[in-house]
Amino acid sequence: MDEKIQLYGELFGSIPLNSEEHLQVLLDTMDKDNSVYILTQAVKYAFNQGAYSIGESEVLSKAIRVANKPDDNKNEPKE
């Protein structure tokens, strides 16, 4: 029989959680890339809920683009 997995919850309307243990793994293994992704999803969720003004939305949009931009200085030698 085809059983559907019941979700434990969903973060910010877009990140499914299978269990409390899954949430703990997410917290324990979070790195910079994961944290930027989660922050981006949280901001999008709040925006869709009407949490920000037009000006605030523009500032957050720019901040997300800057945070998600590849770091061009990674391969340059330090002085």
Secondary structure, DSSP 4 states (H G I P E B T S, - for coil): --PPPPPSEEETTTEEE--HHHHHHHHHT--HHHHHHHHHHHHHHHHHTT-S-HHHHHHHHHHHHHHHS--TTTTSPP-
